[in-house]
Amino acid sequence: MGLIARVFEREGLPTVTLSSALDVSERVKAPRTAFLNFPLGSQVGPPNEPELQRQILRRSLQLIGSVREAGEIVELPFEWPDADWRRQVIETYRHDAATLDGQRRESEYEDGRNFAEQECVDVCGFV
């Protein structure tokens, strides 16, 4: 979104991006970024909390008038309601990684090739 925001800004349309990925925002250097230390994909807050979401959007839009330096990132003072969210996300990633690893191992043949490689050999004659 930051790259698109830069294009809009060049055409005279002010923008504010909302981000939960500080490292990405620092590299992209969108004209104005409101950073929230929230789970990815939840930049305007948790579901079913419209008042908090409105507060976040209002605060983000205020950056249009206050941020003057391109690439500036302003951390907004909102906290995710469940302080344990980081641990939950990490556990989910670990579980997903273990599931994928297990699926990969199940699809391997004794010679080390996996199912996709064997299909290439059988169907296309690739070695």
A tleap script that builds the chain and sets N, CA, C and O, in Angstrom:
source leaprc.protein.ff14SB
mol = sequence {
  NMET GLY LEU ILE ALA ARG VAL PHE GLU ARG
  GLU GLY LEU PRO THR VAL THR LEU SER SER
  ALA LEU ASP VAL SER GLU ARG VAL LYS ALA
  PRO ARG THR ALA PHE LEU ASN PHE PRO LEU
  GLY SER GLN VAL GLY PRO PRO ASN GLU PRO
  GLU LEU GLN ARG GLN ILE LEU ARG ARG SER
  LEU GLN LEU ILE GLY SER VAL ARG GLU ALA
  GLY GLU ILE VAL GLU LEU PRO PHE GLU TRP
  PRO ASP ALA ASP TRP ARG ARG GLN VAL ILE
  GLU THR TYR ARG HIE ASP ALA ALA THR LEU
  ASP GLY GLN ARG ARG GLU SER GLU TYR GLU
  ASP GLY ARG ASN PHE ALA GLU GLN GLU CYS
  VAL ASP VAL CYS GLY PHE CVAL
}
set mol.1.N position { 0.814 -1.192 0.000 }
set mol.1.CA position { 0.000 0.000 0.000 }
set mol.1.C position { 0.860 1.260 0.000 }
set mol.1.O position { 0.480 2.277 -0.581 }
set mol.2.N position { 2.002 1.191 0.643 }
set mol.2.CA position { 2.867 2.351 0.706 }
set mol.2.C position { 3.329 2.819 -0.655 }
set mol.2.O position { 3.433 4.020 -0.902 }
set mol.3.N position { 3.609 1.876 -1.541 }
set mol.3.CA position { 4.046 2.246 -2.889 }
set mol.3.C position { 2.906 2.914 -3.662 }
set mol.3.O position { 3.129 3.873 -4.401 }
set mol.4.N position { 1.703 2.409 -3.489 }
set mol.4.CA position { 0.545 3.017 -4.148 }
set mol.4.C position { 0.310 4.414 -3.576 }
set mol.4.O position { -0.027 5.341 -4.312 }
set mol.5.N position { 0.486 4.560 -2.273 }
set mol.5.CA position { 0.309 5.873 -1.638 }
set mol.5.C position { 1.272 6.891 -2.230 }
set mol.5.O position { 0.906 8.051 -2.422 }
set mol.6.N position { 2.489 6.474 -2.518 }
set mol.6.CA position { 3.465 7.404 -3.108 }
set mol.6.C position { 3.006 7.883 -4.473 }
set mol.6.O position { 3.195 9.050 -4.815 }
set mol.7.N position { 2.406 7.000 -5.258 }
set mol.7.CA position { 1.893 7.380 -6.581 }
set mol.7.C position { 0.746 8.383 -6.426 }
set mol.7.O position { 0.708 9.395 -7.126 }
set mol.8.N position { -0.183 8.106 -5.516 }
set mol.8.CA position { -1.300 9.036 -5.281 }
set mol.8.C position { -0.801 10.404 -4.833 }
set mol.8.O position { -1.307 11.435 -5.277 }
set mol.9.N position { 0.183 10.407 -3.961 }
set mol.9.CA position { 0.738 11.669 -3.467 }
set mol.9.C position { 1.345 12.482 -4.606 }
set mol.9.O position { 1.178 13.701 -4.651 }
set mol.10.N position { 2.047 11.823 -5.522 }
set mol.10.CA position { 2.632 12.534 -6.668 }
set mol.10.C position { 1.564 13.224 -7.492 }
set mol.10.O position { 1.815 14.251 -8.122 }
set mol.11.N position { 0.353 12.644 -7.482 }
set mol.11.CA position { -0.759 13.224 -8.244 }
set mol.11.C position { -1.568 14.224 -7.418 }
set mol.11.O position { -2.592 14.726 -7.881 }
set mol.12.N position { -1.111 14.516 -6.193 }
set mol.12.CA position { -1.751 15.534 -5.375 }
set mol.12.C position { -2.794 15.033 -4.395 }
set mol.12.O position { -3.477 15.839 -3.763 }
set mol.13.N position { -2.934 13.725 -4.253 }
set mol.13.CA position { -3.923 13.172 -3.324 }
set mol.13.C position { -3.228 12.753 -2.031 }
set mol.13.O position { -2.427 11.819 -2.049 }
set mol.14.N position { -3.511 13.419 -0.908 }
set mol.14.CA position { -2.864 13.056 0.353 }
set mol.14.C position { -3.289 11.660 0.812 }
set mol.14.O position { -4.437 11.258 0.628 }
set mol.15.N position { -2.363 10.942 1.401 }
set mol.15.CA position { -2.632 9.577 1.846 }
set mol.15.C position { -2.087 9.336 3.247 }
set mol.15.O position { -1.182 10.028 3.714 }
set mol.16.N position { -2.661 8.341 3.897 }
set mol.16.CA position { -2.150 7.812 5.153 }
set mol.16.C position { -2.264 6.298 5.047 }
set mol.16.O position { -3.334 5.776 4.734 }
set mol.17.N position { -1.177 5.593 5.303 }
set mol.17.CA position { -1.256 4.135 5.336 }
set mol.17.C position { -1.275 3.689 6.790 }
set mol.17.O position { -0.669 4.319 7.657 }
set mol.18.N position { -1.976 2.600 7.040 }
set mol.18.CA position { -2.016 1.975 8.363 }
set mol.18.C position { -1.159 0.729 8.289 }
set mol.18.O position { -1.286 -0.056 7.349 }
set mol.19.N position { -0.297 0.539 9.257 }
set mol.19.CA position { 0.648 -0.570 9.192 }
set mol.19.C position { 0.791 -1.274 10.531 }
set mol.19.O position { 0.747 -0.654 11.593 }
set mol.20.N position { 0.962 -2.582 10.446 }
set mol.20.CA position { 1.328 -3.388 11.613 }
set mol.20.C position { 2.664 -4.076 11.360 }
set mol.20.O position { 3.074 -4.953 12.120 }
set mol.21.N position { 3.329 -3.676 10.302 }
set mol.21.CA position { 4.633 -4.253 9.946 }
set mol.21.C position { 5.643 -3.113 9.856 }
set mol.21.O position { 5.857 -2.538 8.788 }
set mol.22.N position { 6.250 -2.802 10.977 }
set mol.22.CA position { 7.143 -1.642 11.051 }
set mol.22.C position { 8.323 -1.767 10.097 }
set mol.22.O position { 8.684 -0.795 9.433 }
set mol.23.N position { 8.926 -2.943 10.018 }
set mol.23.CA position { 10.092 -3.121 9.149 }
set mol.23.C position { 9.750 -2.862 7.683 }
set mol.23.O position { 10.542 -2.259 6.959 }
set mol.24.N position { 8.585 -3.309 7.248 }
set mol.24.CA position { 8.167 -3.086 5.860 }
set mol.24.C position { 7.900 -1.598 5.640 }
set mol.24.O position { 8.307 -1.034 4.624 }
set mol.25.N position { 7.225 -0.975 6.579 }
set mol.25.CA position { 6.910 0.456 6.451 }
set mol.25.C position { 8.174 1.302 6.368 }
set mol.25.O position { 8.231 2.268 5.608 }
set mol.26.N position { 9.188 0.937 7.151 }
set mol.26.CA position { 10.447 1.687 7.117 }
set mol.26.C position { 11.124 1.576 5.752 }
set mol.26.O position { 11.756 2.531 5.298 }
set mol.27.N position { 11.003 0.446 5.107 }
set mol.27.CA position { 11.640 0.266 3.787 }
set mol.27.C position { 10.868 0.944 2.677 }
set mol.27.O position { 11.465 1.523 1.769 }
set mol.28.N position { 9.541 0.880 2.737 }
set mol.28.CA position { 8.704 1.402 1.652 }
set mol.28.C position { 8.643 2.932 1.667 }
set mol.28.O position { 8.561 3.567 0.616 }
set mol.29.N position { 8.681 3.509 2.851 }
set mol.29.CA position { 8.644 4.960 3.018 }
set mol.29.C position { 7.415 5.602 2.366 }
set mol.29.O position { 7.523 6.485 1.516 }
set mol.30.N position { 6.256 5.128 2.794 }
set mol.30.CA position { 5.018 5.777 2.346 }
set mol.30.C position { 5.034 7.215 2.857 }
set mol.30.O position { 5.712 7.504 3.842 }
set mol.31.N position { 4.308 8.114 2.215 }
set mol.31.CA position { 4.330 9.515 2.639 }
set mol.31.C position { 4.001 9.709 4.126 }
set mol.31.O position { 4.670 10.487 4.806 }
set mol.32.N position { 2.994 9.021 4.627 }
set mol.32.CA position { 2.592 9.087 6.041 }
set mol.32.C position { 2.131 7.699 6.440 }
set mol.32.O position { 1.339 7.067 5.741 }
set mol.33.N position { 2.634 7.234 7.570 }
set mol.33.CA position { 2.216 5.918 8.042 }
set mol.33.C position { 1.822 5.993 9.505 }
set mol.33.O position { 2.549 6.535 10.338 }
set mol.34.N position { 0.649 5.437 9.802 }
set mol.34.CA position { 0.205 5.259 11.176 }
set mol.34.C position { 0.523 3.814 11.535 }
set mol.34.O position { -0.027 2.883 10.946 }
set mol.35.N position { 1.410 3.636 12.502 }
set mol.35.CA position { 1.806 2.283 12.919 }
set mol.35.C position { 1.036 1.887 14.164 }
set mol.35.O position { 0.941 2.646 15.128 }
set mol.36.N position { 0.486 0.674 14.120 }
set mol.36.CA position { -0.193 0.101 15.277 }
set mol.36.C position { 0.420 -1.268 15.536 }
set mol.36.O position { 0.515 -2.094 14.629 }
set mol.37.N position { 0.826 -1.501 16.754 }
set mol.37.CA position { 1.428 -2.782 17.101 }
set mol.37.C position { 0.309 -3.791 17.353 }
set mol.37.O position { 0.051 -4.204 18.484 }
set mol.38.N position { -0.336 -4.166 16.269 }
set mol.38.CA position { -1.478 -5.080 16.272 }
set mol.38.C position { -1.128 -6.287 15.402 }
set mol.38.O position { -0.170 -6.236 14.632 }
set mol.39.N position { -1.896 -7.368 15.519 }
set mol.39.CA position { -1.685 -8.508 14.619 }
set mol.39.C position { -1.856 -8.081 13.158 }
set mol.39.O position { -2.679 -7.220 12.850 }
set mol.40.N position { -1.079 -8.684 12.270 }
set mol.40.CA position { -1.188 -8.364 10.850 }
set mol.40.C position { -2.621 -8.555 10.368 }
set mol.40.O position { -3.298 -9.515 10.733 }
set mol.41.N position { -3.058 -7.623 9.546 }
set mol.41.CA position { -4.408 -7.691 9.003 }
set mol.41.C position { -5.459 -7.053 9.904 }
set mol.41.O position { -6.644 -7.058 9.573 }
set mol.42.N position { -5.036 -6.510 11.029 }
set mol.42.CA position { -5.983 -5.928 11.979 }
set mol.42.C position { -5.628 -4.484 12.308 }
set mol.42.O position { -5.754 -4.063 13.458 }
set mol.43.N position { -5.193 -3.736 11.326 }
set mol.43.CA position { -4.688 -2.389 11.566 }
set mol.43.C position { -5.726 -1.433 12.127 }
set mol.43.O position { -5.353 -0.464 12.787 }
set mol.44.N position { -6.997 -1.659 11.897 }
set mol.44.CA position { -8.001 -0.744 12.457 }
set mol.44.C position { -8.629 -1.309 13.722 }
set mol.44.O position { -9.665 -0.817 14.169 }
set mol.45.N position { -8.029 -2.316 14.292 }
set mol.45.CA position { -8.508 -2.840 15.561 }
set mol.45.C position { -9.238 -4.156 15.431 }
set mol.45.O position { -9.439 -4.673 14.331 }
set mol.46.N position { -9.631 -4.688 16.570 }
set mol.46.CA position { -10.310 -5.983 16.583 }
set mol.46.C position { -11.712 -5.901 15.998 }
set mol.46.O position { -12.318 -4.830 15.969 }
set mol.47.N position { -12.220 -7.027 15.536 }
set mol.47.CA position { -13.595 -7.055 15.016 }
set mol.47.C position { -14.597 -6.687 16.113 }
set mol.47.O position { -14.351 -6.899 17.300 }
set mol.48.N position { -15.707 -6.141 15.692 }
set mol.48.CA position { -16.827 -5.828 16.582 }
set mol.48.C position { -16.490 -4.788 17.654 }
set mol.48.O position { -17.079 -4.789 18.735 }
set mol.49.N position { -15.551 -3.915 17.351 }
set mol.49.CA position { -15.244 -2.803 18.255 }
set mol.49.C position { -15.271 -1.501 17.457 }
set mol.49.O position { -14.238 -0.857 17.272 }
set mol.50.N position { -16.462 -1.118 16.983 }
set mol.50.CA position { -16.558 0.030 16.070 }
set mol.50.C position { -16.062 1.350 16.662 }
set mol.50.O position { -15.503 2.171 15.935 }
set mol.51.N position { -16.253 1.570 17.960 }
set mol.51.CA position { -15.808 2.844 18.537 }
set mol.51.C position { -14.281 2.946 18.518 }
set mol.51.O position { -13.734 3.996 18.180 }
set mol.52.N position { -13.599 1.869 18.877 }
set mol.52.CA position { -12.132 1.847 18.818 }
set mol.52.C position { -11.670 2.021 17.375 }
set mol.52.O position { -10.716 2.754 17.115 }
set mol.53.N position { -12.334 1.360 16.445 }
set mol.53.CA position { -11.974 1.473 15.034 }
set mol.53.C position { -12.129 2.906 14.540 }
set mol.53.O position { -11.287 3.400 13.790 }
set mol.54.N position { -13.195 3.570 14.954 }
set mol.54.CA position { -13.381 4.978 14.563 }
set mol.54.C position { -12.287 5.853 15.159 }
set mol.54.O position { -11.779 6.750 14.487 }
set mol.55.N position { -11.920 5.603 16.408 }
set mol.55.CA position { -10.853 6.381 17.039 }
set mol.55.C position { -9.538 6.220 16.273 }
set mol.55.O position { -8.818 7.192 16.047 }
set mol.56.N position { -9.241 5.000 15.883 }
set mol.56.CA position { -8.009 4.733 15.134 }
set mol.56.C position { -8.039 5.449 13.787 }
set mol.56.O position { -7.052 6.066 13.385 }
set mol.57.N position { -9.158 5.368 13.099 }
set mol.57.CA position { -9.256 6.030 11.793 }
set mol.57.C position { -9.166 7.551 11.934 }
set mol.57.O position { -8.491 8.206 11.140 }
set mol.58.N position { -9.832 8.111 12.926 }
set mol.58.CA position { -9.750 9.566 13.133 }
set mol.58.C position { -8.313 9.997 13.405 }
set mol.58.O position { -7.818 10.964 12.826 }
set mol.59.N position { -7.666 9.272 14.279 }
set mol.59.CA position { -6.284 9.607 14.637 }
set mol.59.C position { -5.364 9.468 13.425 }
set mol.59.O position { -4.458 10.279 13.233 }
set mol.60.N position { -5.594 8.451 12.620 }
set mol.60.CA position { -4.782 8.248 11.408 }
set mol.60.C position { -4.972 9.385 10.416 }
set mol.60.O position { -4.003 9.889 9.850 }
set mol.61.N position { -6.211 9.786 10.207 }
set mol.61.CA position { -6.488 10.858 9.247 }
set mol.61.C position { -5.912 12.196 9.698 }
set mol.61.O position { -5.621 13.050 8.861 }
set mol.62.N position { -5.745 12.393 10.998 }
set mol.62.CA position { -5.130 13.628 11.495 }
set mol.62.C position { -3.683 13.772 11.028 }
set mol.62.O position { -3.142 14.878 11.002 }
set mol.63.N position { -3.066 12.667 10.665 }
set mol.63.CA position { -1.679 12.722 10.202 }
set mol.63.C position { -1.543 13.493 8.891 }
set mol.63.O position { -0.465 14.000 8.581 }
set mol.64.N position { -2.615 13.583 8.130 }
set mol.64.CA position { -2.546 14.317 6.861 }
set mol.64.C position { -2.148 15.765 7.110 }
set mol.64.O position { -1.375 16.337 6.342 }
set mol.65.N position { -2.667 16.359 8.169 }
set mol.65.CA position { -2.342 17.754 8.463 }
set mol.65.C position { -1.093 17.945 9.296 }
set mol.65.O position { -0.534 19.042 9.321 }
set mol.66.N position { -0.640 16.905 9.981 }
set mol.66.CA position { 0.469 17.106 10.918 }
set mol.66.C position { 1.811 16.551 10.450 }
set mol.66.O position { 2.856 17.037 10.882 }
set mol.67.N position { 1.806 15.562 9.590 }
set mol.67.CA position { 3.072 14.969 9.132 }
set mol.67.C position { 3.543 15.711 7.890 }
set mol.67.O position { 2.825 15.787 6.893 }
set mol.68.N position { 4.737 16.249 7.955 }
set mol.68.CA position { 5.271 17.036 6.840 }
set mol.68.C position { 6.418 16.340 6.124 }
set mol.68.O position { 6.677 16.628 4.956 }
set mol.69.N position { 7.100 15.442 6.792 }
set mol.69.CA position { 8.269 14.797 6.198 }
set mol.69.C position { 7.887 13.448 5.587 }
set mol.69.O position { 7.345 12.582 6.273 }
set mol.70.N position { 8.169 13.278 4.308 }
set mol.70.CA position { 7.856 12.019 3.621 }
set mol.70.C position { 8.549 10.853 4.316 }
set mol.70.O position { 9.712 10.941 4.709 }
set mol.71.N position { 7.814 9.775 4.454 }
set mol.71.CA position { 8.375 8.582 5.075 }
set mol.71.C position { 8.214 8.538 6.580 }
set mol.71.O position { 8.652 7.587 7.226 }
set mol.72.N position { 7.588 9.559 7.144 }
set mol.72.CA position { 7.439 9.584 8.611 }
set mol.72.C position { 6.441 8.526 9.070 }
set mol.72.O position { 5.380 8.347 8.473 }
set mol.73.N position { 6.807 7.830 10.143 }
set mol.73.CA position { 5.960 6.807 10.741 }
set mol.73.C position { 5.602 7.276 12.145 }
set mol.73.O position { 6.477 7.585 12.954 }
set mol.74.N position { 4.310 7.323 12.418 }
set mol.74.CA position { 3.831 7.741 13.729 }
set mol.74.C position { 3.174 6.540 14.400 }
set mol.74.O position { 2.218 5.970 13.875 }
set mol.75.N position { 3.694 6.163 15.562 }
set mol.75.CA position { 3.083 5.056 16.300 }
set mol.75.C position { 1.888 5.595 17.069 }
set mol.75.O position { 2.019 6.500 17.893 }
set mol.76.N position { 0.729 5.029 16.791 }
set mol.76.CA position { -0.479 5.473 17.470 }
set mol.76.C position { -0.582 4.809 18.846 }
set mol.76.O position { -0.134 3.676 19.022 }
set mol.77.N position { -1.174 5.513 19.827 }
set mol.77.CA position { -1.169 5.048 21.220 }
set mol.77.C position { -2.292 4.069 21.575 }
set mol.77.O position { -2.885 4.165 22.649 }
set mol.78.N position { -2.577 3.145 20.688 }
set mol.78.CA position { -3.629 2.164 20.953 }
set mol.78.C position { -2.986 0.814 21.246 }
set mol.78.O position { -1.935 0.481 20.698 }
set mol.79.N position { -3.630 0.045 22.116 }
set mol.79.CA position { -3.124 -1.286 22.447 }
set mol.79.C position { -4.161 -2.332 22.088 }
set mol.79.O position { -5.362 -2.114 22.245 }
set mol.80.N position { -3.682 -3.471 21.604 }
set mol.80.CA position { -4.565 -4.595 21.311 }
set mol.80.C position { -5.162 -5.082 22.626 }
set mol.80.O position { -4.442 -5.198 23.618 }
set mol.81.N position { -6.467 -5.370 22.657 }
set mol.81.CA position { -7.123 -5.731 23.914 }
set mol.81.C position { -6.547 -6.968 24.621 }
set mol.81.O position { -6.554 -7.039 25.850 }
set mol.82.N position { -6.062 -7.919 23.861 }
set mol.82.CA position { -5.502 -9.133 24.458 }
set mol.82.C position { -3.985 -9.024 24.422 }
set mol.82.O position { -3.375 -9.173 23.363 }
set mol.83.N position { -3.376 -8.767 25.569 }
set mol.83.CA position { -1.924 -8.579 25.629 }
set mol.83.C position { -1.150 -9.833 25.228 }
set mol.83.O position { 0.049 -9.756 24.960 }
set mol.84.N position { -1.810 -10.970 25.185 }
set mol.84.CA position { -1.165 -12.248 24.870 }
set mol.84.C position { -1.178 -12.551 23.365 }
set mol.84.O position { -0.850 -13.666 22.959 }
set mol.85.N position { -1.551 -11.578 22.543 }
set mol.85.CA position { -1.743 -11.855 21.120 }
set mol.85.C position { -0.461 -12.308 20.425 }
set mol.85.O position { -0.525 -13.150 19.530 }
set mol.86.N position { 0.689 -11.781 20.805 }
set mol.86.CA position { 1.945 -12.161 20.147 }
set mol.86.C position { 2.233 -13.650 20.338 }
set mol.86.O position { 2.590 -14.343 19.385 }
set mol.87.N position { 2.077 -14.139 21.573 }
set mol.87.CA position { 2.319 -15.550 21.854 }
set mol.87.C position { 1.361 -16.422 21.042 }
set mol.87.O position { 1.762 -17.459 20.514 }
set mol.88.N position { 0.110 -16.009 20.941 }
set mol.88.CA position { -0.877 -16.769 20.175 }
set mol.88.C position { -0.498 -16.831 18.691 }
set mol.88.O position { -0.626 -17.879 18.058 }
set mol.89.N position { -0.032 -15.708 18.143 }
set mol.89.CA position { 0.379 -15.682 16.735 }
set mol.89.C position { 1.581 -16.595 16.524 }
set mol.89.O position { 1.618 -17.349 15.552 }
set mol.90.N position { 2.559 -16.537 17.415 }
set mol.90.CA position { 3.748 -17.379 17.298 }
set mol.90.C position { 3.369 -18.858 17.367 }
set mol.90.O position { 3.886 -19.668 16.598 }
set mol.91.N position { 2.480 -19.205 18.275 }
set mol.91.CA position { 2.032 -20.602 18.376 }
set mol.91.C position { 1.328 -21.044 17.103 }
set mol.91.O position { 1.520 -22.170 16.644 }
set mol.92.N position { 0.513 -20.165 16.529 }
set mol.92.CA position { -0.172 -20.491 15.275 }
set mol.92.C position { 0.840 -20.733 14.155 }
set mol.92.O position { 0.713 -21.702 13.406 }
set mol.93.N position { 1.852 -19.851 14.036 }
set mol.93.CA position { 2.882 -20.026 13.011 }
set mol.93.C position { 3.631 -21.340 13.209 }
set mol.93.O position { 3.887 -22.062 12.246 }
set mol.94.N position { 3.980 -21.648 14.446 }
set mol.94.CA position { 4.700 -22.897 14.720 }
set mol.94.C position { 3.850 -24.106 14.353 }
set mol.94.O position { 4.344 -25.069 13.767 }
set mol.95.N position { 2.571 -24.050 14.702 }
set mol.95.CA position { 1.669 -25.152 14.366 }
set mol.95.C position { 1.560 -25.318 12.854 }
set mol.95.O position { 1.647 -26.430 12.334 }
set mol.96.N position { 1.371 -24.203 12.158 }
set mol.96.CA position { 1.268 -24.261 10.691 }
set mol.96.C position { 2.552 -24.797 10.068 }
set mol.96.O position { 2.500 -25.596 9.133 }
set mol.97.N position { 3.702 -24.364 10.578 }
set mol.97.CA position { 4.984 -24.841 10.049 }
set mol.97.C position { 5.130 -26.342 10.287 }
set mol.97.O position { 5.593 -27.065 9.405 }
set mol.98.N position { 4.743 -26.811 11.456 }
set mol.98.CA position { 4.834 -28.241 11.753 }
set mol.98.C position { 3.899 -29.039 10.851 }
set mol.98.O position { 4.257 -30.121 10.385 }
set mol.99.N position { 2.714 -28.514 10.607 }
set mol.99.CA position { 1.764 -29.187 9.713 }
set mol.99.C position { 2.335 -29.298 8.307 }
set mol.99.O position { 2.283 -30.366 7.696 }
set mol.100.N position { 2.882 -28.196 7.788 }
set mol.100.CA position { 3.458 -28.209 6.440 }
set mol.100.C position { 4.655 -29.149 6.355 }
set mol.100.O position { 4.818 -29.865 5.367 }
set mol.101.N position { 5.489 -29.146 7.389 }
set mol.101.CA position { 6.641 -30.034 7.402 }
set mol.101.C position { 6.182 -31.487 7.384 }
set mol.101.O position { 6.746 -32.309 6.662 }
set mol.102.N position { 5.165 -31.803 8.171 }
set mol.102.CA position { 4.633 -33.168 8.176 }
set mol.102.C position { 4.060 -33.562 6.832 }
set mol.102.O position { 4.272 -34.687 6.379 }
set mol.103.N position { 3.346 -32.672 6.190 }
set mol.103.CA position { 2.789 -32.955 4.863 }
set mol.103.C position { 3.899 -33.176 3.846 }
set mol.103.O position { 3.807 -34.062 2.996 }
set mol.104.N position { 4.956 -32.359 3.940 }
set mol.104.CA position { 6.074 -32.527 3.013 }
set mol.104.C position { 6.731 -33.882 3.218 }
set mol.104.O position { 7.025 -34.587 2.252 }
set mol.105.N position { 6.959 -34.244 4.466 }
set mol.105.CA position { 7.608 -35.526 4.763 }
set mol.105.C position { 6.752 -36.703 4.313 }
set mol.105.O position { 7.280 -37.705 3.832 }
set mol.106.N position { 5.441 -36.590 4.463 }
set mol.106.CA position { 4.536 -37.662 4.026 }
set mol.106.C position { 4.549 -37.827 2.514 }
set mol.106.O position { 4.293 -38.919 2.005 }
set mol.107.N position { 4.843 -36.755 1.797 }
set mol.107.CA position { 4.798 -36.828 0.338 }
set mol.107.C position { 6.137 -37.243 -0.273 }
set mol.107.O position { 6.238 -37.381 -1.492 }
set mol.108.N position { 7.159 -37.442 0.551 }
set mol.108.CA position { 8.466 -37.836 0.026 }
set mol.108.C position { 8.543 -39.342 -0.186 }
set mol.108.O position { 7.950 -40.126 0.555 }
set mol.109.N position { 9.282 -39.717 -1.206 }
set mol.109.CA position { 9.534 -41.122 -1.487 }
set mol.109.C position { 10.872 -41.516 -0.858 }
set mol.109.O position { 11.641 -40.657 -0.426 }
set mol.110.N position { 11.134 -42.800 -0.813 }
set mol.110.CA position { 12.364 -43.283 -0.171 }
set mol.110.C position { 13.622 -42.705 -0.812 }
set mol.110.O position { 14.628 -42.522 -0.127 }
set mol.111.N position { 13.585 -42.417 -2.104 }
set mol.111.CA position { 14.780 -41.880 -2.761 }
set mol.111.C position { 14.933 -40.374 -2.549 }
set mol.111.O position { 15.834 -39.756 -3.115 }
set mol.112.N position { 14.045 -39.779 -1.727 }
set mol.112.CA position { 14.168 -38.361 -1.410 }
set mol.112.C position { 13.331 -37.462 -2.297 }
set mol.112.O position { 13.148 -36.286 -1.982 }
set mol.113.N position { 12.812 -37.995 -3.416 }
set mol.113.CA position { 11.960 -37.157 -4.260 }
set mol.113.C position { 10.585 -37.022 -3.631 }
set mol.113.O position { 10.121 -37.924 -2.933 }
set mol.114.N position { 9.941 -35.905 -3.876 }
set mol.114.CA position { 8.587 -35.750 -3.363 }
set mol.114.C position { 7.582 -36.022 -4.475 }
set mol.114.O position { 7.957 -36.310 -5.612 }
set mol.115.N position { 6.308 -35.928 -4.134 }
set mol.115.CA position { 5.245 -36.270 -5.058 }
set mol.115.C position { 5.311 -35.452 -6.340 }
set mol.115.O position { 5.161 -36.005 -7.430 }
set mol.116.N position { 5.536 -34.136 -6.228 }
set mol.116.CA position { 5.572 -33.266 -7.409 }
set mol.116.C position { 6.716 -33.657 -8.339 }
set mol.116.O position { 6.549 -33.688 -9.558 }
set mol.117.N position { 7.874 -33.953 -7.760 }
set mol.117.CA position { 9.007 -34.379 -8.579 }
set mol.117.C position { 8.699 -35.693 -9.287 }
set mol.117.O position { 9.032 -35.862 -10.461 }
set mol.118.N position { 8.067 -36.618 -8.579 }
set mol.118.CA position { 7.729 -37.915 -9.189 }
set mol.118.C position { 6.737 -37.735 -10.325 }
set mol.118.O position { 6.831 -38.416 -11.346 }
set mol.119.N position { 5.778 -36.816 -10.154 }
set mol.119.CA position { 4.822 -36.539 -11.227 }
set mol.119.C position { 5.542 -36.026 -12.475 }
set mol.119.O position { 5.204 -36.417 -13.593 }
set mol.120.N position { 6.528 -35.157 -12.288 }
set mol.120.CA position { 7.298 -34.659 -13.433 }
set mol.120.C position { 8.011 -35.804 -14.148 }
set mol.120.O position { 8.070 -35.826 -15.377 }
set mol.121.N position { 8.542 -36.738 -13.399 }
set mol.121.CA position { 9.227 -37.879 -13.986 }
set mol.121.C position { 8.220 -38.742 -14.739 }
set mol.121.O position { 8.445 -39.104 -15.894 }
set mol.122.N position { 7.103 -39.072 -14.079 }
set mol.122.CA position { 6.112 -39.986 -14.669 }
set mol.122.C position { 5.381 -39.390 -15.861 }
set mol.122.O position { 5.181 -40.073 -16.865 }
set mol.123.N position { 4.981 -38.130 -15.768 }
set mol.123.CA position { 4.150 -37.518 -16.804 }
set mol.123.C position { 4.980 -36.909 -17.912 }
set mol.123.O position { 4.668 -37.073 -19.091 }
set mol.124.N position { 6.035 -36.207 -17.540 }
set mol.124.CA position { 6.779 -35.435 -18.525 }
set mol.124.C position { 8.077 -36.103 -18.958 }
set mol.124.O position { 8.689 -35.687 -19.942 }
set mol.125.N position { 8.495 -37.118 -18.243 }
set mol.125.CA position { 9.741 -37.777 -18.571 }
set mol.125.C position { 10.964 -37.020 -18.100 }
set mol.125.O position { 12.083 -37.321 -18.515 }
set mol.126.N position { 10.756 -36.029 -17.228 }
set mol.126.CA position { 11.904 -35.304 -16.681 }
set mol.126.C position { 12.660 -36.189 -15.695 }
set mol.126.O position { 12.067 -37.012 -14.997 }
set mol.127.N position { 13.949 -36.010 -15.654 }
set mol.127.CA position { 14.759 -36.785 -14.701 }
set mol.127.C position { 15.274 -35.876 -13.626 }
set mol.127.O position { 15.979 -36.326 -12.722 }
savepdb mol mol.pdb
quit
